[in-house]
Amino acid sequence: MTYRVCFVCTGNICRSPMAESVFRTRVAEAGLDGTVEVDSAGTGGWHEGDPADPRTVAVLREHGYGTEHTARQFQASWFSRLDLVIALDEGHLKALRRLAPTEQDAAKVRLLRSYDPAAGDDLDVPDPYYGGMDGFEECLEMVEAASEGLLAAVREQVEGHAG
């Protein structure tokens, strides 16, 4: 059984492709790449069909992550095939929960930084789009910090499904 995770931000060119790339790497390192499927989308369709922001690509490359990406808009119909929908900030969380067709689907939506015990009360990953490279570096640090806890949670679900 495949466990499916989708990361969602606003336009699907900065935060969510970064989270997708980092988490896909963590899944592969854990030997779960045949069991866990990772992708991303945006709450809006403004950038549909575009590659990731060049600054996202540069930061990912610099840290050894894959950079293949094409932006797309999240669709409510996807909830039925997804196990976990990871929002990058509170606005995405609310938008996705409103879009969810059922209560069970809404319960699949979680904030990425909720998987980082050191995150404290501020669980948003700030949008780096309108800033400089330092914002993209900060975004990557937040994504990496939360990815360990997310991987542990997904592994627990996958092993639970297998048993």
DSSP file (Angstrom, degrees, kcal/mol; ACC not computed):
  #  RESIDUE AA STRUCTURE BP1 BP2  ACC     N-H-->O    O-->H-N    N-H-->O    O-->H-N    TCO  KAPPA ALPHA  PHI   PSI    X-CA   Y-CA   Z-CA
    1    1 A M              0   0    0      0, 0.0     2,-0.4     0, 0.0   160,-0.1   0.000 360.0 360.0 360.0 130.9    0.0    0.0    0.0
    2    2 A T        -     0   0    0     34,-0.1     2,-0.5     2,-0.0    34,-0.2  -0.718 360.0-147.4 -89.4 133.6    1.4    3.4   -1.0
    3    3 A Y  E     -a   36   0A   0     32,-3.0    34,-2.8    -2,-0.4     2,-0.5  -0.896  18.3-152.9-100.0 124.2    1.3    6.2    1.6
    4    4 A R  E     -a   37   0A   0     -2,-0.5    79,-2.3    32,-0.2    80,-1.8  -0.873  14.8-177.7-112.3 127.8    0.8    9.6   -0.2
    5    5 A V  E     -ab  38  84A   0     32,-2.8    34,-2.0    -2,-0.5     2,-0.4  -0.970   3.6-170.3-121.4 133.0    1.9   13.0    1.1
    6    6 A C  E     -ab  39  85A   0     78,-2.1    80,-2.9    -2,-0.4     2,-0.4  -0.989  10.7-150.4-127.1 125.4    1.3   16.3   -0.6
    7    7 A F  E     -ab  40  86A   0     32,-2.4    34,-2.4    -2,-0.4     2,-0.4  -0.759  17.7-164.8 -91.3 137.2    2.9   19.6    0.5
    8    8 A V  E     +ab  41  87A   0     78,-3.1    80,-1.8    -2,-0.4    81,-0.3  -0.983  20.1 151.7-132.7 128.6    0.9   22.7   -0.2
    9    9 A C  E     -a   42   0A   0     32,-1.6    34,-2.2    -2,-0.4    35,-0.2  -0.494  57.9 -78.5-127.0-156.8    1.9   26.4   -0.2
   10   10 A T  S    S+     0   0    0     32,-0.3    34,-2.4    -2,-0.2    36,-0.2   0.989 116.3   4.8 -76.6 -61.6    0.4   29.4   -2.2
   11   11 A G  S    S-     0   0    0     31,-0.2    36,-0.3    32,-0.2    31,-0.2   0.502  89.2-124.2-107.0  -5.5    1.8   29.2   -5.7
   12   12 A N  S    S+     0   0    0     29,-0.3    30,-0.1    59,-0.1    60,-0.1   0.843  87.1  95.6  65.0  36.6    3.8   25.9   -5.6
   13   13 A I  S    S+     0   0    0     39,-0.1    40,-2.7    58,-0.1    43,-0.2   0.488  89.5  18.8-127.3 -10.7    7.1   27.5   -6.7
   14   14 A C  S  > S+     0   0    0     38,-0.2     4,-1.3    42,-0.1     5,-0.1   0.623 124.8  19.6-121.4 -79.4    8.9   28.2   -3.4
   15   15 A R  H  > S+     0   0    0      1,-0.2     4,-2.6     2,-0.2     5,-0.2   0.932 122.0  46.8 -71.3 -49.1    8.0   26.5   -0.1
   16   16 A S  H  > S+     0   0    0      1,-0.2     4,-2.7     2,-0.2    -1,-0.2   0.892 112.8  48.1 -68.7 -38.0    6.1   23.4   -1.1
   17   17 A P  H  > S+     0   0    0      0, 0.0     4,-2.4     0, 0.0    -1,-0.2   0.876 112.7  51.3 -66.7 -31.8    8.5   22.3   -3.9
   18   18 A M  H  X S+     0   0    0     -4,-1.3     4,-2.5     2,-0.2     5,-0.2   0.944 112.5  44.8 -65.4 -46.8   11.4   22.8   -1.4
   19   19 A A  H  X S+     0   0    0     -4,-2.6     4,-2.8     1,-0.2     5,-0.3   0.901 112.5  52.6 -63.1 -41.3    9.5   20.6    1.2
   20   20 A E  H  X S+     0   0    0     -4,-2.7     4,-2.5    -5,-0.2    -1,-0.2   0.934 111.5  45.7 -59.2 -47.3    8.7   18.0   -1.4
   21   21 A S  H  X S+     0   0    0     -4,-2.4     4,-1.9     2,-0.2    45,-0.3   0.926 115.4  45.4 -64.7 -46.7   12.3   17.7   -2.5
   22   22 A V  H  X S+     0   0    0     -4,-2.5     4,-2.2     1,-0.2    -2,-0.2   0.937 116.3  45.5 -62.5 -47.3   13.7   17.5    1.1
   23   23 A F  H  X S+     0   0    0     -4,-2.8     4,-2.8     1,-0.2    -2,-0.2   0.884 109.0  55.0 -68.8 -37.1   11.1   15.0    2.2
   24   24 A R  H  X S+     0   0    0     -4,-2.5     4,-2.2    -5,-0.3    -1,-0.2   0.909 109.6  49.0 -59.3 -40.6   11.5   12.9   -0.9
   25   25 A T  H  X S+     0   0    0     -4,-1.9     4,-2.7     2,-0.2    -2,-0.2   0.923 111.1  48.8 -64.0 -44.7   15.2   12.7   -0.1
   26   26 A R  H  X S+     0   0    0     -4,-2.2     4,-1.7     1,-0.2    -2,-0.2   0.899 110.5  51.5 -62.5 -40.4   14.5   11.8    3.6
   27   27 A V  H  <>S+     0   0    0     -4,-2.8     5,-2.7     2,-0.2     6,-0.5   0.917 111.9  46.5 -62.1 -44.4   12.0    9.1    2.4
   28   28 A A  H ><5S+     0   0    0     -4,-2.2     3,-1.6     4,-0.2     5,-0.2   0.919 110.2  52.6 -64.7 -44.2   14.6    7.6    0.1
   29   29 A E  H 3<5S+     0   0    0     -4,-2.7    -1,-0.2     1,-0.3    -2,-0.2   0.827 108.5  51.8 -60.5 -31.3   17.3    7.7    2.8
   30   30 A A  T 3<5S-     0   0    0     -4,-1.7    -1,-0.3    -5,-0.2    -2,-0.2   0.465 116.8-115.3 -84.2  -2.2   14.9    5.8    5.1
   31   31 A G  T < 5S+     0   0    0     -3,-1.6     3,-0.2    -4,-0.2    -3,-0.2   0.733  87.0 113.4  75.3  22.3   14.4    3.1    2.4
   32   32 A L    >>< +     0   0    0     -5,-2.7     4,-2.9    -6,-0.2     3,-2.0   0.293  31.4 110.2-106.9   8.4   10.7    4.0    2.1
   33   33 A D  T 34 S+     0   0    0     -6,-0.5    -1,-0.1     1,-0.3    -5,-0.1   0.725  80.7  49.9 -63.2 -20.4   10.8    5.4   -1.5
   34   34 A G  T 34 S+     0   0    0     -3,-0.2    -1,-0.3     1,-0.1    -2,-0.1   0.595 119.7  37.6 -86.0 -10.8    8.8    2.4   -2.8
   35   35 A T  T <4 S+     0   0    0     -3,-2.0   -32,-3.0     1,-0.2     2,-0.5   0.725 111.1  56.1-109.9 -32.2    6.2    2.9   -0.1
   36   36 A V  E  <  -a    3   0A   0     -4,-2.9     2,-0.4   -34,-0.2   -32,-0.2  -0.924  63.7-160.2-113.3 125.5    5.8    6.6    0.4
   37   37 A E  E     -a    4   0A   0    -34,-2.8   -32,-2.8    -2,-0.5     2,-0.4  -0.885  10.9-165.5-104.7 133.2    4.9    8.9   -2.6
   38   38 A V  E     +a    5   0A   0     -2,-0.4     2,-0.3   -34,-0.2   -32,-0.2  -0.966  19.9 141.9-124.6 131.5    5.7   12.6   -2.2
   39   39 A D  E     -a    6   0A   0    -34,-2.0   -32,-2.4    -2,-0.4     2,-0.3  -0.856  27.2-139.9-148.7-172.0    4.4   15.6   -4.3
   40   40 A S  E     +a    7   0A   0    -34,-0.3     2,-0.3    -2,-0.3   -32,-0.2  -0.965  14.3 174.5-152.3 165.8    3.3   19.2   -3.9
   41   41 A A  E     -a    8   0A   0    -34,-2.4   -32,-1.6    -2,-0.3   -29,-0.3  -0.949  25.6-113.0-161.0 174.2    0.8   21.8   -5.1
   42   42 A G  E     -ac   9  73A   0     30,-2.2    32,-3.3    -2,-0.3   -32,-0.3  -0.842  19.0-128.5-117.1 156.6   -0.4   25.3   -4.5
   43   43 A T  S    S+     0   0    0    -34,-2.2     2,-0.3    -2,-0.3   -33,-0.2   0.769  99.4  42.6 -71.8 -23.8   -3.6   26.7   -3.2
   44   44 A G  S    S-     0   0    0    -34,-2.4     3,-0.3   -35,-0.2    -2,-0.2  -0.776  75.6-136.1-118.9 166.0   -3.8   28.9   -6.3
   45   45 A G    >   +     0   0    0     -2,-0.3     3,-1.4     1,-0.2    28,-0.1   0.188  66.3 115.4-106.2  16.4   -3.1   28.2  -10.0
   46   46 A W  T 3  S+     0   0    0      1,-0.3    -1,-0.2   -36,-0.2   -35,-0.1   0.827  87.7  32.4 -57.0 -35.4   -1.1   31.4  -10.8
   47   47 A H  T >  S+     0   0    0    -36,-0.3     3,-2.9    -3,-0.3    24,-0.3   0.244  81.7 151.7-108.4  11.5    2.1   29.5  -11.5
   48   48 A E  T <  S+     0   0    0     -3,-1.4    24,-0.2     1,-0.3    -3,-0.1  -0.160  73.2  15.7 -49.8 130.5    0.7   26.3  -12.9
   49   49 A G  T 3  S+     0   0    0     22,-3.1    -1,-0.3     1,-0.3    23,-0.1   0.271 100.6 119.9  89.0 -10.9    3.1   24.7  -15.4
   50   50 A D    <   -     0   0    0     -3,-2.9    21,-3.4     1,-0.1    -1,-0.3  -0.483  64.4-116.5 -83.8 155.8    6.0   26.8  -14.2
   51   51 A P        -     0   0    0      0, 0.0    19,-0.2     0, 0.0    -1,-0.1  -0.285  49.7 -73.2 -75.6 174.4    9.3   25.4  -12.7
   52   52 A A        -     0   0    0     15,-0.3   -38,-0.2    17,-0.3   -39,-0.1  -0.300  65.6 -80.4 -63.7 154.6   10.3   26.2   -9.1
   53   53 A D    >>  -     0   0    0    -40,-2.7     4,-2.3     1,-0.1     3,-0.7  -0.309  41.1-121.2 -53.7 136.8   11.5   29.7   -8.4
   54   54 A P  H 3> S+     0   0    0      0, 0.0     4,-2.4     0, 0.0    -1,-0.1   0.803 114.1  55.4 -55.7 -29.7   15.2   29.9   -9.4
   55   55 A R  H 3> S+     0   0    0      2,-0.2     4,-2.2     1,-0.2     5,-0.2   0.872 106.9  49.4 -71.6 -36.3   16.1   30.8   -5.8
   56   56 A T  H <> S+     0   0    0     -3,-0.7     4,-2.6   -43,-0.2     5,-0.2   0.940 112.3  48.7 -62.5 -47.9   14.4   27.6   -4.6
   57   57 A V  H  X S+     0   0    0     -4,-2.3     4,-2.8     1,-0.2     5,-0.2   0.912 111.0  50.4 -58.6 -45.0   16.4   25.6   -7.2
   58   58 A A  H  X S+     0   0    0     -4,-2.4     4,-2.5     2,-0.2    -1,-0.2   0.915 112.5  45.3 -62.7 -44.4   19.7   27.3   -6.2
   59   59 A V  H  X S+     0   0    0     -4,-2.2     4,-1.3     2,-0.2    -1,-0.2   0.911 114.3  48.9 -67.3 -41.9   19.2   26.6   -2.5
   60   60 A L  H  <>S+     0   0    0     -4,-2.6     5,-3.0     2,-0.2     3,-0.5   0.944 113.5  46.5 -62.2 -47.2   18.1   23.0   -3.1
   61   61 A R  H ><5S+     0   0    0     -4,-2.8     3,-1.9     1,-0.2    -2,-0.2   0.926 108.1  56.1 -59.1 -46.0   21.1   22.4   -5.4
   62   62 A E  H 3<5S+     0   0    0     -4,-2.5    -1,-0.2     1,-0.3    -2,-0.2   0.796 112.2  43.3 -57.8 -29.6   23.5   24.0   -3.0
   63   63 A H  T 3<5S-     0   0    0     -4,-1.3    -1,-0.3    -3,-0.5    -2,-0.2   0.254 122.1-103.1-104.0  11.3   22.4   21.5   -0.3
   64   64 A G  T < 5S+     0   0    0     -3,-1.9     2,-0.2     1,-0.2    -3,-0.2   0.699  73.8 135.6  82.7  20.6   22.3   18.5   -2.5
   65   65 A Y      < -     0   0    0     -5,-3.0    -1,-0.2    -6,-0.2   -43,-0.1  -0.674  58.8 -99.2-100.9 157.4   18.6   18.1   -3.2
   66   66 A G        -     0   0    0    -45,-0.3    -1,-0.1    -2,-0.2   -41,-0.1  -0.312  26.3-165.1 -67.6 155.7   16.8   17.4   -6.4
   67   67 A T        +     0   0    0     -7,-0.1   -15,-0.3   -46,-0.1     2,-0.3   0.320  40.1 127.6-129.7   6.8   15.2   20.3   -8.3
   68   68 A E        +     0   0    0    -17,-0.1     2,-0.3   -47,-0.0    -2,-0.0  -0.527  35.2 145.0 -68.9 127.4   12.8   18.8  -10.8
   69   69 A H        -     0   0    0     -2,-0.3     2,-0.4   -17,-0.1   -17,-0.3  -0.954  35.1-169.6-165.5 142.2    9.4   20.5  -10.4
   70   70 A T        -     0   0    0     -2,-0.3   -22,-0.1   -19,-0.2   -20,-0.1  -0.975  33.5-123.2-133.8 122.7    6.4   21.7  -12.3
   71   71 A A        +     0   0    0    -21,-3.4   -22,-3.1    -2,-0.4     2,-0.3  -0.275  35.8 168.2 -66.8 146.5    3.8   23.8  -10.4
   72   72 A R        -     0   0    0    -24,-0.2   -30,-2.2   -23,-0.1     2,-0.4  -0.970  33.9-106.8-151.9 163.2    0.2   22.8  -10.1
   73   73 A Q  B     -c   42   0A   0     -2,-0.3   -30,-0.2   -32,-0.2   -28,-0.1  -0.791  35.5-113.2 -98.5 136.1   -2.9   23.7   -8.2
   74   74 A F        -     0   0    0    -32,-3.3     2,-0.4    -2,-0.4   -33,-0.0  -0.409  31.2-153.1 -65.1 138.0   -4.3   21.5   -5.4
   75   75 A Q    >   -     0   0    0     -2,-0.1     3,-2.0     1,-0.1     4,-0.4  -0.931  19.8-132.0-117.2 139.4   -7.7   20.0   -6.3
   76   76 A A  G >  S+     0   0    0     -2,-0.4     3,-1.4     1,-0.3     4,-0.3   0.821 105.6  66.2 -56.9 -32.2  -10.3   18.9   -3.7
   77   77 A S  G >  S+     0   0    0      1,-0.3     3,-0.7     2,-0.1     4,-0.3   0.697  87.4  70.0 -64.9 -18.1  -10.7   15.6   -5.6
   78   78 A W  G X> S+     0   0    0     -3,-2.0     3,-1.6     1,-0.2     4,-1.1   0.757  77.4  79.7 -71.5 -23.8   -7.1   14.7   -4.5
   79   79 A F  G X4 S+     0   0    0     -3,-1.4     3,-0.7    -4,-0.4    -1,-0.2   0.863  84.2  61.6 -52.1 -38.7   -8.1   14.3   -0.9
   80   80 A S  G <4 S+     0   0    0     -3,-0.7    -1,-0.3    -4,-0.3    -2,-0.2   0.780 111.5  37.1 -63.2 -26.6   -9.5   10.8   -1.6
   81   81 A R  G <4 S+     0   0    0     -3,-1.6     2,-0.3    -4,-0.3    -1,-0.2   0.514 102.9  86.5-102.7  -5.2   -6.1    9.5   -2.7
   82   82 A L    <<  -     0   0    0     -4,-1.1   -77,-0.2    -3,-0.7     3,-0.1  -0.732  50.3-169.0 -98.9 145.2   -3.9   11.4   -0.2
   83   83 A D  S    S+     0   0    0    -79,-2.3     2,-0.3     1,-0.3   -78,-0.2   0.743  79.6  17.8 -95.4 -30.6   -3.0   10.2    3.3
   84   84 A L  E     -b    5   0A   0    -80,-1.8   -78,-2.1     2,-0.0     2,-0.5  -0.990  58.3-163.4-147.7 132.0   -1.5   13.5    4.5
   85   85 A V  E     -bd   6 109A   0     23,-2.5    25,-2.6    -2,-0.3     2,-0.7  -0.972  16.3-156.0-118.3 116.0   -1.7   17.0    3.2
   86   86 A I  E     -bd   7 110A   0    -80,-2.9   -78,-3.1    -2,-0.5     2,-0.3  -0.830   3.8-158.3-102.8 112.3    1.0   19.2    4.7
   87   87 A A  E     -bd   8 111A   0     23,-3.2    25,-2.6    -2,-0.7    26,-0.2  -0.640  10.7-149.7 -86.6 143.4    0.3   23.0    4.7
   88   88 A L  S    S+     0   0    0    -80,-1.8    37,-2.7    -2,-0.3     2,-0.3   0.661  77.3  10.0 -90.4 -17.0    3.3   25.4    4.9
   89   89 A D  S  > S-     0   0    0    -81,-0.3     4,-2.3    35,-0.2     3,-0.4  -0.969  83.0 -96.2-152.4 172.5    1.4   28.1    6.9
   90   90 A E  H  > S+     0   0    0     -2,-0.3     4,-2.5     1,-0.2     5,-0.2   0.832 119.4  56.9 -59.2 -36.8   -1.9   28.8    8.7
   91   91 A G  H  > S+     0   0    0      1,-0.2     4,-2.3     2,-0.2    -1,-0.2   0.908 109.2  45.5 -62.4 -42.0   -3.5   30.4    5.6
   92   92 A H  H  > S+     0   0    0     -3,-0.4     4,-2.9     2,-0.2     5,-0.3   0.905 110.3  55.1 -66.1 -41.3   -2.9   27.2    3.6
   93   93 A L  H  X S+     0   0    0     -4,-2.3     4,-2.3     1,-0.2    -2,-0.2   0.938 111.3  43.6 -56.8 -49.1   -4.2   25.1    6.5
   94   94 A K  H  X S+     0   0    0     -4,-2.5     4,-2.2     2,-0.2    -1,-0.2   0.917 114.2  49.9 -64.5 -44.0   -7.4   27.0    6.6
   95   95 A A  H  X S+     0   0    0     -4,-2.3     4,-1.7     1,-0.2    -2,-0.2   0.913 113.0  46.6 -62.1 -42.9   -7.9   27.1    2.8
   96   96 A L  H  X S+     0   0    0     -4,-2.9     4,-1.4     2,-0.2    -1,-0.2   0.898 111.0  50.9 -68.3 -40.3   -7.2   23.3    2.5
   97   97 A R  H  < S+     0   0    0     -4,-2.3    -1,-0.2    -5,-0.3    -2,-0.2   0.875 110.5  50.2 -66.7 -34.9   -9.6   22.4    5.4
   98   98 A R  H  < S+     0   0    0     -4,-2.2    -1,-0.2     1,-0.2    -2,-0.2   0.871 111.4  49.7 -65.8 -35.9  -12.3   24.6    3.7
   99   99 A L  H  < S+     0   0    0     -4,-1.7    -2,-0.2    -5,-0.2    -1,-0.2   0.732  85.6 108.9 -74.7 -23.6  -11.7   22.7    0.4
  100  100 A A     <  -     0   0    0     -4,-1.4     6,-0.1     1,-0.1   -23,-0.1  -0.324  62.9-147.7 -61.6 129.6  -11.9   19.3    2.0
  101  101 A P  S    S+     0   0    0      0, 0.0     2,-0.3     0, 0.0    -1,-0.1   0.782  77.6  23.9 -70.0 -26.4  -15.0   17.4    1.0
  102  102 A T  S  > S-     0   0    0      1,-0.1     4,-2.2     0, 0.0     5,-0.1  -0.870  79.9-111.2-134.8 166.4  -15.4   15.6    4.4
  103  103 A E  H  > S+     0   0    0     -2,-0.3     4,-1.9     1,-0.2     5,-0.1   0.879 119.7  55.8 -62.6 -38.0  -14.3   15.9    8.0
  104  104 A Q  H  4 S+     0   0    0      1,-0.2     4,-0.5     2,-0.2    -1,-0.2   0.895 108.1  47.8 -62.3 -39.4  -12.0   12.9    7.5
  105  105 A D  H >4 S+     0   0    0      1,-0.2     3,-1.3     2,-0.2     4,-0.3   0.912 109.1  52.9 -66.9 -42.6  -10.3   14.8    4.6
  106  106 A A  H >< S+     0   0    0     -4,-2.2     3,-1.4     1,-0.3    -1,-0.2   0.848 102.9  59.4 -60.8 -33.6  -10.0   18.0    6.7
  107  107 A A  T 3< S+     0   0    0     -4,-1.9    -1,-0.3     1,-0.3    -2,-0.2   0.667  93.3  66.6 -70.4 -16.2   -8.3   15.9    9.4
  108  108 A K  T <  S+     0   0    0     -3,-1.3   -23,-2.5    -4,-0.5     2,-0.5   0.633  81.8  94.4 -76.2 -14.0   -5.6   14.9    6.9
  109  109 A V  E <   +d   85   0A   0     -3,-1.4     2,-0.3    -4,-0.3   -23,-0.2  -0.697  51.8 163.8 -88.7 123.9   -4.3   18.5    6.7
  110  110 A R  E     -d   86   0A   0    -25,-2.6   -23,-3.2    -2,-0.5     2,-0.4  -0.939  39.8-108.5-134.7 156.3   -1.5   19.4    9.1
  111  111 A L  E >   -d   87   0A   0     -2,-0.3     3,-1.3   -25,-0.2     4,-0.3  -0.712  24.9-135.0 -83.8 135.0    1.1   22.2    9.4
  112  112 A L  G >  S+     0   0    0    -25,-2.6     3,-2.0    -2,-0.4    -1,-0.1   0.921 103.0  53.5 -54.7 -49.0    4.6   21.2    8.5
  113  113 A R  G >  S+     0   0    0     10,-0.7     3,-1.7     1,-0.3     6,-0.3   0.594  87.2  80.3 -71.3  -7.5    6.3   22.8   11.5
  114  114 A S  G <  S+     0   0    0     -3,-1.3    -1,-0.3     1,-0.3    -2,-0.2   0.676  88.8  59.2 -66.8 -14.5    3.9   21.0   13.9
  115  115 A Y  G <  S+     0   0    0     -3,-2.0    34,-0.3    -4,-0.3    -1,-0.3   0.372  89.4  82.0 -92.4   2.8    6.4   18.1   13.3
  116  116 A D    X   -     0   0    0     -3,-1.7     3,-2.2     1,-0.1     4,-0.3  -0.910  63.3-163.5-110.2 105.0    9.3   20.2   14.7
  117  117 A P  T 3  S+     0   0    0      0, 0.0     3,-0.5     0, 0.0    -1,-0.1   0.739  90.4  56.0 -61.1 -21.9    9.3   20.1   18.5
  118  118 A A  T 3  S+     0   0    0      1,-0.2    28,-0.0    27,-0.1    -5,-0.0   0.467  82.6  90.3 -87.0  -1.4   11.6   23.1   18.5
  119  119 A A    X   -     0   0    0     -3,-2.2     3,-0.7    -6,-0.3    -1,-0.2   0.757  69.8-167.0 -69.7 -25.4    9.2   25.3   16.5
  120  120 A G  T 3   -     0   0    0     -3,-0.5    -1,-0.2    -4,-0.3    -4,-0.1  -0.492  55.5 -32.3  73.6-143.0    7.4   26.7   19.5
  121  121 A D  T 3  S+     0   0    0     -2,-0.2     2,-1.1     1,-0.1    -1,-0.2   0.717 118.8  82.3 -88.6 -22.8    4.1   28.5   18.8
  122  122 A D    <   +     0   0    0     -3,-0.7    -1,-0.1     1,-0.2     0, 0.0  -0.718  49.2 166.3 -88.5 100.9    4.9   30.0   15.4
  123  123 A L        +     0   0    0     -2,-1.1   -10,-0.7     2,-0.1     2,-0.3   0.357  37.0 109.2 -99.4   5.4    4.2   27.1   13.0
  124  124 A D        -     0   0    0    -35,-0.1   -35,-0.2   -11,-0.1   -36,-0.1  -0.610  61.5-142.6 -82.1 140.8    4.3   29.1    9.7
  125  125 A V        -     0   0    0    -37,-2.7  -110,-0.1    -2,-0.3    14,-0.1  -0.926  35.4-122.2 -93.6 113.3    7.1   28.8    7.2
  126  126 A P        -     0   0    0      0, 0.0    13,-0.0     0, 0.0   -37,-0.0  -0.230  22.0-108.4 -60.9 144.1    7.4   32.4    6.0
  127  127 A D        -     0   0    0      1,-0.1     3,-0.4  -113,-0.0     9,-0.1  -0.616  29.4-169.3 -73.4 117.6    7.0   33.0    2.3
  128  128 A P    >   +     0   0    0      0, 0.0     3,-2.0     0, 0.0     8,-0.2   0.529  58.4 102.3 -84.9  -4.2   10.5   33.8    0.9
  129  129 A Y  T 3  S+     0   0    0      1,-0.3   -74,-0.1     6,-0.1     7,-0.0   0.823  83.6  40.0 -52.4 -44.4    9.2   35.0   -2.5
  130  130 A Y  T 3  S+     0   0    0     -3,-0.4    -1,-0.3     5,-0.0     2,-0.1   0.368 112.9  63.6 -91.7   6.5    9.4   38.7   -2.0
  131  131 A G  S <  S-     0   0    0     -3,-2.0     2,-0.1     1,-0.2     0, 0.0  -0.308  86.3 -82.2-113.7-162.3   12.8   38.7   -0.1
  132  132 A G    >>  -     0   0    0     -2,-0.1     3,-1.1     1,-0.0     4,-0.8  -0.178  54.4 -78.8 -95.0-171.7   16.3   37.7   -0.7
  133  133 A M  H 3> S+     0   0    0      1,-0.3     4,-2.2     2,-0.2     3,-0.4   0.785 121.3  69.6 -62.1 -29.0   18.2   34.4   -0.7
  134  134 A D  H 3> S+     0   0    0      1,-0.2     4,-2.4     2,-0.2    -1,-0.3   0.856  95.9  54.6 -60.7 -33.5   18.4   34.5    3.1
  135  135 A G  H <> S+     0   0    0     -3,-1.1     4,-2.1     2,-0.2    -1,-0.2   0.852 107.7  49.1 -66.2 -35.1   14.7   33.8    3.2
  136  136 A F  H  X S+     0   0    0     -4,-0.8     4,-2.2    -3,-0.4    -2,-0.2   0.874 111.0  49.7 -71.7 -37.7   15.1   30.8    1.0
  137  137 A E  H  X S+     0   0    0     -4,-2.2     4,-2.3     2,-0.2    -2,-0.2   0.916 111.7  48.8 -63.9 -43.5   17.9   29.5    3.3
  138  138 A E  H  X S+     0   0    0     -4,-2.4     4,-2.2     2,-0.2    -2,-0.2   0.904 109.5  52.8 -63.1 -41.6   15.7   30.0    6.3
  139  139 A C  H  X S+     0   0    0     -4,-2.1     4,-2.5     1,-0.2    -1,-0.2   0.928 109.1  49.4 -58.4 -46.9   12.8   28.2    4.6
  140  140 A L  H  X S+     0   0    0     -4,-2.2     4,-2.9     1,-0.2     5,-0.2   0.907 108.8  52.6 -61.4 -42.2   15.1   25.2    3.9
  141  141 A E  H  X S+     0   0    0     -4,-2.3     4,-2.3     1,-0.2    -1,-0.2   0.914 111.4  46.4 -59.8 -43.2   16.3   25.2    7.6
  142  142 A M  H  X S+     0   0    0     -4,-2.2     4,-1.9     2,-0.2    -2,-0.2   0.907 113.3  49.1 -65.8 -42.4   12.7   25.1    8.8
  143  143 A V  H  X S+     0   0    0     -4,-2.5     4,-1.7     1,-0.2    -2,-0.2   0.929 112.5  47.5 -63.6 -46.2   11.7   22.4    6.3
  144  144 A E  H  X S+     0   0    0     -4,-2.9     4,-0.9     1,-0.2    -2,-0.2   0.909 110.3  52.7 -62.3 -42.0   14.7   20.2    7.2
  145  145 A A  H  X S+     0   0    0     -4,-2.3     4,-0.6    -5,-0.2     3,-0.3   0.882 114.4  41.6 -62.3 -38.8   14.0   20.6   10.9
  146  146 A A  H  X S+     0   0    0     -4,-1.9     4,-2.3     1,-0.2    -1,-0.2   0.726  99.6  74.7 -80.7 -22.1   10.4   19.5   10.5
  147  147 A S  H  X S+     0   0    0     -4,-1.7     4,-2.7     1,-0.2    -1,-0.2   0.826  90.0  56.5 -64.9 -32.9   11.2   16.6    8.1
  148  148 A E  H  X S+     0   0    0     -4,-0.9     4,-2.1    -3,-0.3    -1,-0.2   0.951 111.4  42.0 -63.5 -48.2   12.6   14.4   10.8
  149  149 A G  H  X S+     0   0    0     -4,-0.6     4,-2.1   -34,-0.3    -2,-0.2   0.882 115.0  51.1 -66.0 -38.2    9.5   14.4   12.8
  150  150 A L  H  X S+     0   0    0     -4,-2.3     4,-2.7     2,-0.2     5,-0.2   0.920 109.0  51.1 -64.2 -43.3    7.3   14.1    9.8
  151  151 A L  H  X S+     0   0    0     -4,-2.7     4,-3.0     1,-0.2    -2,-0.2   0.912 109.3  50.9 -60.6 -42.5    9.3   11.1    8.6
  152  152 A A  H  X S+     0   0    0     -4,-2.1     4,-2.0     2,-0.2    -1,-0.2   0.914 112.2  47.1 -60.9 -42.9    8.9    9.5   12.0
  153  153 A A  H  X S+     0   0    0     -4,-2.1     4,-1.9     2,-0.2    -2,-0.2   0.903 114.3  46.3 -66.1 -41.9    5.1   10.1   11.9
  154  154 A V  H  X S+     0   0    0     -4,-2.7     4,-3.0     2,-0.2     5,-0.2   0.917 110.6  53.0 -67.6 -42.8    4.8    8.7    8.3
  155  155 A R  H  X S+     0   0    0     -4,-3.0     4,-2.9    -5,-0.2     5,-0.2   0.911 108.2  51.5 -57.9 -42.3    7.0    5.7    9.1
  156  156 A E  H  X S+     0   0    0     -4,-2.0     4,-1.8    -5,-0.2    -1,-0.2   0.908 112.3  45.8 -61.3 -42.9    4.6    4.9   12.1
  157  157 A Q  H  X S+     0   0    0     -4,-1.9     4,-2.3     2,-0.2    -2,-0.2   0.916 113.3  49.3 -65.8 -43.7    1.6    5.1    9.8
  158  158 A V  H  X S+     0   0    0     -4,-3.0     4,-2.1     1,-0.2    -2,-0.2   0.927 112.9  46.2 -63.0 -45.3    3.3    3.0    7.0
  159  159 A E  H  X S+     0   0    0     -4,-2.9     4,-1.3    -5,-0.2    -1,-0.2   0.842 111.2  53.5 -66.9 -31.8    4.3    0.3    9.5
  160  160 A G  H  < S+     0   0    0     -4,-1.8    -1,-0.2    -5,-0.2    -2,-0.2   0.879 109.4  48.2 -66.9 -39.1    0.8    0.5   11.0
  161  161 A H  H  < S+     0   0    0     -4,-2.3    -2,-0.2     1,-0.2    -1,-0.2   0.860 110.0  52.6 -67.9 -35.4   -0.7   -0.1    7.5
  162  162 A A  H  <        0   0    0     -4,-2.1    -1,-0.2     1,-0.2    -2,-0.2   0.802 360.0 360.0 -71.1 -27.7    1.7   -3.0    6.9
  163  163 A G     <        0   0    0     -4,-1.3    -1,-0.2    -5,-0.2    -2,-0.2   0.458 360.0 360.0 -92.8 360.0    0.7   -4.7   10.1
